[in-house]
Amino acid sequence: MQLSIIIPLLNEDESLTELYNWIVSVMQSNSYSYEIIFIDDGSTDDSWEIISGLSDLHTGVKGIRFNRNYGKSQALHAGFLAAQGDVIITMDADLQDNPEEIPELYNLIVKEKYDLVSGWKRKRYDSVIAKNLPSKLFNAAARKTSGVQLHDFNCGLKAYKKEVIKNIDVYGEMHRYIPVLAKNAGYYKITEKEVKHQARKYGKTKFGMDRFINGFLDLISIWFLSKFGKRPMHLFGALGVLMFFFGFSAAGWIGLSKLYKMYHGLPNILVTSNPWFYISLILMVIGTQFFLAGFLGELILRSKRDKDRYRISKTKGLN
């Protein structure tokens, strides 16, 4: 099978039939073998009934229904597990992603040998204040932090080599950072393609400021995991040693200063009356805790069986 088209959705019953017909038209005109996988993320409208009807009419249409709303990342994870095509296309169900882009995305994966191609909606029809400006800030921060040079990380229209989606784990709200997850998994041939953005035809956007805030928090998480997930001592141990060193140095300076003044008969105060004593004490305590956190993190990593410690792409001469 050439293509798996994965479509996560939440309450998009008005657009599903039109989107299905549009995709089928593109598939037939290019003679692709394909499957369409709809993931109903806990819709409360008639979305599942429409998906069931389309599946009855077309054996290539498959549906997965969650018993409640779990989020787009979980929907994509379920779709990735079910996908059988050599190239996987993800797109949103609100008709804002144009199925006419699929052939070019497919060719970039198959002919140009890219691992992942992300859509870039240069011209958008969303609200500037509510979505465009926050998206620009979010994308700039993601580029700076991850090193992946994409203009639109959160574009739903993406194409993947099958191997990529089978070797990454999309969890939490990490669907925004699939290109970063792919890079961290060793897939570096990542590019973007400018795609058309359609104005929303039905329903209302699911985007809110809470998703914008969560996106930045997830960005911090993925940055930390990619940099120090396999070596926590490099971060916590270094911070701990540094803080303990400053605290110990400050305590030593306080003690030597006290002894010097006592020896020369100079006026002095109790060590415990010196505010620097408590600052140095706190620094040493926090430094010790940081060091122990890094040490325990290393013990946990070494004691558990981590299936993602490394990936072997090829072998030769092994039985």
C-alpha positions in Angstrom: 0.0 0.0 0.0 1.4 3.4 -1.0 -0.4 5.8 1.3 -2.0 5.9 4.7 -3.9 9.1 5.4 -4.5 9.7 9.1 -7.1 12.2 10.2 -7.6 13.0 13.9 -10.9 14.8 14.6 -13.1 16.2 17.2 -16.7 17.2 16.4 -16.2 17.7 12.7 -19.3 16.0 11.3 -20.1 18.8 8.9 -16.9 18.4 7.0 -16.1 14.7 7.0 -18.1 13.6 3.9 -16.7 16.6 1.8 -13.2 15.8 3.0 -13.6 12.1 2.2 -14.8 12.9 -1.4 -12.0 15.3 -1.9 -9.3 12.8 -0.8 -10.8 10.0 -2.9 -10.8 12.2 -6.0 -7.1 13.0 -5.5 -6.3 9.4 -4.8 -8.1 8.1 -7.9 -6.7 10.8 -10.2 -3.1 9.7 -9.2 -3.9 5.9 -9.1 -2.7 5.5 -5.5 -3.3 2.5 -3.4 -4.4 3.9 0.0 -6.3 3.8 3.2 -8.0 6.6 5.2 -7.9 6.3 8.9 -10.2 8.5 10.9 -9.5 8.8 14.6 -12.6 10.1 16.5 -11.2 11.8 19.6 -14.3 11.6 21.7 -16.7 13.5 19.5 -20.1 14.3 20.8 -21.7 15.0 17.5 -22.5 12.6 14.6 -18.8 12.2 13.5 -18.6 8.5 14.3 -21.9 7.7 12.5 -20.5 9.4 9.4 -17.2 7.5 9.7 -19.1 4.2 10.1 -21.1 5.0 7.0 -18.1 5.8 4.9 -16.4 2.6 6.1 -19.4 0.5 5.1 -19.2 2.1 1.6 -15.4 1.9 1.2 -13.2 -0.9 2.6 -10.3 1.5 2.5 -11.9 3.7 5.2 -11.1 2.7 8.7 -12.2 4.3 12.0 -10.9 4.4 15.5 -13.1 5.9 18.2 -11.9 7.0 21.7 -14.4 6.7 24.5 -13.6 10.3 25.5 -11.4 13.2 24.4 -7.7 12.2 24.9 -6.1 14.8 22.7 -4.5 15.0 19.3 -1.2 13.3 20.3 -3.0 10.2 21.5 -5.1 10.2 18.3 -2.1 10.3 16.1 -0.4 7.6 18.2 -3.3 5.3 17.6 -3.3 6.1 13.9 0.4 5.5 13.6 0.1 2.1 15.1 -2.7 1.2 12.7 -1.1 2.6 9.5 0.1 0.2 6.9 1.1 2.5 4.0 4.7 3.1 2.9 4.1 6.9 3.2 1.9 8.3 6.0 0.1 11.6 5.5 -1.5 13.4 8.5 -4.1 16.1 8.0 -6.8 17.9 10.0 -10.5 17.2 9.4 -11.7 20.8 9.2 -11.0 21.3 5.5 -8.2 23.8 6.3 -5.6 21.3 4.9 -5.8 20.8 1.1 -5.7 17.2 -0.1 -4.4 18.4 -3.5 -1.0 18.8 -1.7 -0.7 15.0 -1.1 0.9 14.0 -4.4 3.8 16.5 -4.0 4.3 15.5 -0.3 4.3 11.8 -1.4 6.9 12.5 -4.1 9.2 14.3 -1.6 9.2 11.2 0.5 9.5 8.6 -2.2 11.6 10.3 -4.9 13.6 12.9 -2.9 14.1 10.4 0.0 13.1 12.7 2.8 12.2 11.2 6.2 9.6 13.8 7.0 8.0 16.7 5.2 6.1 19.3 7.2 3.6 21.7 5.7 4.1 25.4 5.9 1.1 27.6 5.8 2.8 30.9 4.8 -0.5 32.6 4.2 -3.1 31.9 6.9 -6.7 32.8 7.3 -6.8 32.6 11.1 -7.2 35.4 13.6 -4.0 37.4 13.8 -4.2 38.1 17.6 -5.7 34.7 18.6 -3.6 32.4 16.5 -1.2 33.9 14.0 0.9 36.0 16.4 1.2 33.3 19.1 2.1 30.7 16.4 4.9 32.9 15.1 6.3 33.3 18.6 5.9 29.6 19.3 7.6 28.5 16.1 10.5 30.9 16.6 11.1 29.5 20.1 10.8 25.9 18.8 13.4 26.6 16.0 15.8 28.2 18.5 15.5 25.4 21.1 15.3 22.3 18.8 17.6 23.3 16.0 15.0 22.0 13.5 14.5 24.8 11.0 10.8 24.7 10.2 8.5 27.7 9.9 5.3 25.9 11.0 5.8 23.1 13.5 2.1 22.8 14.3 0.8 22.4 10.7 -1.4 19.3 10.7 -0.4 18.4 7.1 2.7 16.3 7.2 4.2 13.4 5.3 6.3 10.6 6.9 8.3 7.7 5.8 6.7 4.6 7.5 9.9 3.8 9.4 9.7 7.2 11.1 6.2 6.9 12.6 6.9 3.4 13.8 10.0 4.5 15.7 8.7 7.6 17.6 6.4 7.8 20.5 3.9 10.6 20.4 2.5 11.2 23.9 1.1 14.0 26.0 0.8 17.1 23.8 4.0 16.3 21.7 2.2 16.2 18.3 3.5 19.8 17.9 7.0 18.4 18.1 7.0 15.3 15.9 9.8 16.8 13.7 11.9 17.2 16.8 11.0 13.7 18.0 12.0 12.4 14.6 15.3 14.3 14.7 16.0 12.9 18.2 15.3 9.4 16.9 18.0 9.8 14.2 15.9 10.9 11.2 17.6 14.1 10.0 16.3 14.4 6.4 13.5 16.8 7.4 12.2 19.5 5.2 9.1 21.7 4.7 6.8 22.5 1.8 4.7 25.5 1.4 1.0 24.4 1.4 -2.3 26.2 0.9 -4.3 27.1 3.9 -8.1 27.0 3.6 -10.4 29.2 5.7 -12.4 27.2 8.1 -15.7 26.3 6.4 -17.6 24.6 9.3 -17.6 24.6 13.1 -15.1 26.5 15.2 -11.4 26.2 16.0 -10.2 24.1 18.9 -7.2 26.3 19.5 -7.1 28.3 22.7 -4.5 30.1 24.9 -4.2 27.1 27.1 -2.8 25.1 24.1 -0.4 27.9 23.4 0.9 27.8 27.0 1.0 24.0 27.1 3.0 24.1 23.8 5.8 26.2 25.4 5.8 23.9 28.5 6.1 20.9 26.2 8.9 22.6 24.3 10.8 22.9 27.6 10.1 19.2 28.4 11.3 17.9 25.0 14.4 20.1 25.1 15.3 18.7 28.5 14.6 15.1 27.4 16.6 15.5 24.2 19.6 17.1 25.9 19.7 15.3 29.3 17.2 12.5 29.2 19.9 9.9 28.9 22.4 11.7 31.1 20.7 13.5 34.0 23.9 13.8 36.0 25.3 16.1 33.3 22.7 18.7 34.3 21.8 18.1 37.9 25.3 16.9 38.9 27.0 20.0 37.3 24.4 22.4 39.0 24.8 20.6 42.3 28.6 20.8 42.3 28.6 24.4 41.2 26.1 25.5 43.9 27.9 23.5 46.6 31.2 25.0 45.6 29.9 28.6 45.9 28.2 27.7 49.2 31.3 26.1 50.6 33.5 29.0 49.5 31.2 31.5 51.1 31.2 29.5 54.3 35.0 29.2 54.2 35.3 33.0 53.7 33.0 33.7 56.7 35.0 31.3 58.9 38.4 32.7 57.9 37.1 36.3 58.3 35.9 35.5 61.8 39.2 33.9 62.8 41.2 36.9 61.3 39.1 39.4 63.3 39.4 37.5 66.5 43.2 37.1 66.1 43.7 40.8 65.5 41.2 41.9 68.1 38.9 43.5 65.6 35.1 43.9 66.3 33.2 41.0 64.8 29.7 39.4 65.0 28.5 35.8 65.5 28.8 33.6 62.5 25.0 32.9 62.8 24.3 36.7 62.7 25.9 37.0 59.3 23.3 36.6 56.5 25.9 35.1 54.2 26.1 32.1 56.6 22.5 31.2 55.8 23.0 31.9 52.1 26.0 29.6 51.9 24.2 26.9 54.0 21.2 27.0 51.6 23.5 26.8 48.6 25.3 23.7 50.0 22.0 22.0 50.8 20.4 22.7 47.4 23.7 21.7 45.7 23.7 18.4 47.5 20.0 17.8 46.5 20.8 18.5 42.9 23.7 16.2 42.9 21.6 13.4 44.5 18.8 14.0 42.0 21.3 13.5 39.1 22.9 10.4 40.8 19.4 8.8 41.4 18.5 9.6 37.8 21.6 7.8 36.6 20.8 4.8 38.8 17.3 4.6 37.5 18.4 4.8 33.9 21.0 2.1 34.4 18.7 -0.3 36.3 15.8 -0.3 33.9 15.6 -2.0 30.6 15.3 0.9 28.1 14.2 -0.4 24.7 15.0 3.0 23.2 18.6 3.1 24.4 19.6 2.7 20.8 18.2 1.7 17.4 19.9 -0.6 14.9 19.0 0.2 11.4 20.9 -2.7 9.6 22.7 -5.8 10.5 25.0 -8.1 8.4 26.4 -11.5 9.0 24.3 -12.2 12.2 22.2 -15.3 12.6 
